[in-house]
Amino acid sequence: MWEPYKKGFKAYLQLEKSLSDNSVEAYLHDIEKLTAYLEASNNLKTPQQIELKDLEKFIQWIMELGMTAGSQARIISGLRSFFKYCMLERIVTTDPATLLESPKLKRALPDVLSFAEIENIIAQIDLSKPEGGRNKAILETLYGCGLRVSEVVNLRISSLFLDVGFIKVIGKGDKERLVPIGSDAIKYINLYKNNIRVHVPVKPGNDDILFLNRRGAKLSRVMIFLIIKHLAREAGISKNISPHTFRHSFATHLVEGGADLRAVQEMLGHESITTTEIYTHLDRDFLRTTLQQFHPAFK
């Protein structure tokens, strides 16, 4: 009964919202959970029949299943998007999700690595192995450019403009941005590309992908996660570390060094400046001095 609505919602997310496949799947998964709840409670209403109280009972149900506040908030966001789509398509005349309340979230800031810790992690790489040279190039690029892990695994040789110190990155929603790249990352990318990658038998369709696994295919995000976890353990660092930690540390180090927030936003590929403020956990003093320096009313 809900299949046509799910198909339409999927097309809307892909075509109109330009979301990545992972994001589309996550949103559809939220609607799957709602229909699973309706089936379980013998209350298979259509989107037109759904009321606020149905959605509130559904949220109560997933909460009782032990879902965290963060996961609940994500599902509520998915429901809001779905009913917004239903309103646009005139499937419903009123939006039942408008007054649906999200649980209060404590914003947990990710761990940040100091520059010394990052150097220590990179120093654990065994450069005598072919994957060592590749891994060093990956980590230098992750930290040196503040990339998302998906942006690193999808980085193309044709997107490298190393002679002028830039790389072209495809970010969320297939948005392109040019990111400056430092001399260390350039050096290790060239070493990998010219001395290691040339000896890898490339699988068809992967000719332009920069970082390859031993079988000549694109690396998975999980693989990079495992590489970093292993190196952090070798370095004796007990912080909760993932590829994203490098991106977060990149932004933090820039802001602490006095970088312009808009420039950091541009490099990270954030649509909203508020996201950049969250990632860089600016303290109030920094915001106050920025206001005093740039806002005419504070002069």
C-alpha positions in Angstrom: 0.0 0.0 0.0 2.9 2.4 0.8 5.1 1.3 -2.1 4.0 4.0 -4.6 4.6 6.7 -2.0 8.1 5.3 -1.2 9.0 5.2 -4.9 7.9 8.8 -5.4 9.7 9.9 -2.2 12.9 8.1 -3.4 12.7 9.9 -6.8 12.1 13.3 -5.0 15.2 12.8 -2.8 17.4 11.7 -5.7 16.3 14.2 -8.3 15.0 17.3 -6.4 17.2 17.1 -3.3 20.2 15.6 -5.0 21.0 13.4 -2.0 23.6 10.7 -2.0 22.6 7.0 -2.3 23.4 6.5 1.4 21.2 9.5 2.5 18.3 8.3 0.3 18.6 4.8 1.8 18.6 6.2 5.3 15.4 8.3 4.6 13.6 5.3 3.1 14.7 3.2 6.0 12.9 5.7 8.3 9.6 5.2 6.4 10.1 1.4 6.4 10.3 1.6 10.2 7.0 3.6 10.3 5.2 1.1 8.1 6.6 -1.8 10.1 5.2 -0.2 13.2 1.7 0.3 11.5 1.7 -3.4 10.5 2.8 -4.5 14.0 0.0 -2.4 15.6 -2.7 -3.5 13.0 -3.2 0.1 12.1 -2.2 0.2 8.4 -3.2 3.7 7.6 -2.3 5.5 4.3 -0.2 8.7 4.5 -3.5 10.7 4.1 -4.9 9.0 7.2 -1.9 9.4 9.4 -2.3 11.9 12.3 0.1 13.5 14.7 -1.0 11.0 17.5 0.0 8.1 15.2 3.5 9.5 14.7 3.8 10.2 18.5 2.9 6.6 19.2 5.4 5.4 16.6 8.2 7.5 18.3 7.1 6.1 21.7 7.4 2.6 20.1 11.0 3.1 18.8 12.0 4.6 22.1 10.7 1.5 23.9 12.8 -0.6 21.5 15.8 1.1 23.0 16.6 3.6 20.2 18.9 6.4 21.3 17.8 10.1 21.3 20.1 10.7 18.3 18.5 7.9 16.3 15.0 9.1 17.2 15.8 12.6 16.1 17.2 11.3 12.8 14.0 9.3 12.1 11.8 12.3 13.0 13.9 14.3 10.4 13.1 11.5 7.9 9.4 11.6 8.7 9.3 15.4 8.3 11.0 15.1 4.8 8.5 12.5 3.8 5.4 14.5 4.8 6.9 17.6 3.2 7.1 15.6 0.0 3.5 14.5 0.5 2.4 18.1 0.9 4.3 19.2 -2.3 2.7 16.3 -4.3 -0.7 17.1 -2.7 -0.9 13.5 -1.4 -1.9 15.0 2.0 -3.6 18.3 2.8 -2.2 18.8 6.3 1.3 17.8 7.5 1.0 15.6 10.6 4.8 15.9 11.3 4.8 19.7 11.8 4.2 19.5 15.6 6.2 16.3 16.1 8.8 17.1 18.8 12.4 15.9 18.6 14.1 14.6 21.7 16.6 17.1 23.3 20.1 16.2 22.2 23.3 16.8 23.9 25.7 17.7 21.2 28.7 15.3 21.6 31.8 16.9 20.2 34.1 14.4 18.5 37.6 13.9 19.8 40.2 16.2 18.4 43.8 15.1 17.8 46.7 17.4 18.4 49.2 18.0 15.5 51.7 15.8 17.5 49.2 13.0 17.8 48.4 13.1 14.0 52.2 13.0 13.3 52.5 10.1 15.7 49.7 8.1 14.0 51.2 8.8 10.5 54.6 7.7 11.8 53.3 4.2 12.6 52.9 3.5 8.8 55.3 0.8 7.6 56.6 2.4 4.4 58.5 -0.7 3.4 55.1 -2.2 2.3 53.3 -0.9 -0.9 50.1 -0.2 1.1 52.3 1.9 3.4 53.0 4.5 0.8 49.3 4.5 -0.2 48.1 4.9 3.4 50.6 7.7 4.1 49.2 9.6 1.0 45.6 8.9 2.2 46.2 10.2 5.8 48.2 13.3 4.6 45.3 14.1 2.2 42.6 13.5 4.9 44.3 15.8 7.4 45.8 18.3 4.9 42.6 18.9 3.1 39.9 18.1 5.7 38.1 15.7 3.4 35.2 13.4 4.3 36.2 9.7 4.0 33.8 9.3 1.0 35.6 12.2 -0.7 38.9 10.5 -0.3 37.8 7.0 -1.6 36.2 8.7 -4.6 39.1 11.1 -5.4 40.0 10.9 -9.1 43.4 11.4 -10.8 41.7 13.7 -13.2 40.7 15.9 -10.3 44.2 16.5 -9.1 45.7 19.9 -10.0 48.8 19.4 -8.0 51.0 21.8 -10.1 48.8 24.7 -8.9 48.1 23.2 -5.4 44.4 22.3 -5.7 42.2 19.2 -5.8 38.6 19.0 -7.0 36.4 17.2 -4.6 32.8 15.8 -5.1 31.0 16.4 -1.8 27.5 15.8 -0.4 24.8 16.1 -3.0 27.4 15.8 -5.8 28.5 19.4 -5.1 32.0 20.1 -6.5 34.5 22.3 -4.6 38.2 23.1 -5.1 40.3 22.5 -2.0 43.9 23.7 -1.6 46.4 20.9 -0.9 49.7 21.3 0.9 53.2 20.3 -0.1 53.3 17.2 2.1 50.1 15.7 0.7 51.2 16.5 -2.9 54.6 14.9 -2.3 53.1 11.6 -0.9 50.3 11.5 -3.6 53.0 11.8 -6.3 55.2 9.1 -4.7 52.2 6.7 -4.5 50.8 7.5 -7.9 54.2 7.3 -9.7 55.9 4.5 -7.8 53.3 2.2 -6.3 49.9 2.6 -8.1 51.6 1.9 -11.5 52.3 -1.7 -10.3 48.7 -2.4 -9.3 46.6 -4.3 -12.0 43.6 -1.9 -12.2 40.1 -3.3 -12.4 38.0 -2.0 -15.3 36.1 1.2 -14.3 38.7 2.1 -11.7 41.3 3.7 -14.0 40.7 7.2 -12.8 40.3 6.3 -9.1 43.4 7.5 -7.2 43.6 5.2 -4.2 43.2 1.5 -5.0 43.2 -1.7 -3.0 45.6 -4.7 -3.8 43.0 -6.0 -6.3 43.0 -2.7 -8.2 39.5 -1.6 -7.1 38.3 1.5 -5.1 38.9 1.3 -1.4 35.9 1.0 0.9 35.2 3.6 3.6 35.4 0.8 6.2 38.9 -0.1 5.0 40.1 3.4 5.7 38.4 3.3 9.1 40.2 0.0 10.0 43.6 1.4 8.8 43.2 4.5 11.0 42.0 2.4 14.0 45.0 0.1 13.7 47.5 3.0 13.4 46.0 4.8 16.4 46.3 1.6 18.5 50.0 1.3 17.4 50.6 4.9 18.4 49.1 4.2 21.9 46.3 6.8 21.4 43.1 5.8 23.3 40.8 8.5 21.9 37.8 7.4 19.8 39.3 7.9 16.4 37.8 7.5 12.9 38.6 9.1 9.5 36.3 11.9 10.5 38.6 12.8 13.4 41.2 14.0 10.9 38.6 16.2 9.2 37.5 17.6 12.6 41.1 18.2 13.7 41.9 20.0 10.4 39.0 22.4 11.0 39.8 22.9 14.7 43.5 23.6 14.1 42.6 26.1 11.4 40.2 28.0 13.6 42.5 27.9 16.6 45.1 29.4 14.4 42.8 32.3 13.6 41.5 31.2 10.2 38.4 32.9 8.8 35.3 30.9 9.5 33.9 31.4 6.0 37.1 30.1 4.5 36.9 27.0 6.7 33.2 26.5 5.7 34.2 26.7 2.0 37.1 24.2 2.5 34.9 21.7 4.4 32.0 22.0 1.9 29.4 22.9 4.5 26.2 24.5 3.3 25.6 26.3 6.5 28.1 28.3 8.6 26.4 26.9 11.8 27.6 23.4 10.9 31.2 24.8 10.7 30.8 26.4 14.1 29.7 23.1 15.6 32.6 21.2 14.0 35.1 23.6 15.2 33.5 24.0 18.7 34.3 27.7 18.8 34.4 29.1 22.3 32.4 32.2 23.2 35.5 34.4 23.5 36.4 33.7 19.9 32.9 34.6 18.7 32.9 37.7 20.9 36.2 38.9 19.5 35.0 38.2 15.9 31.9 40.3 16.6 34.0 43.1 18.1 36.4 43.0 15.2 33.9 42.9 12.3 30.4 44.0 13.4 29.8 47.8 13.1 27.6 47.9 16.2 30.5 46.5 18.3 33.2 48.9 17.2 
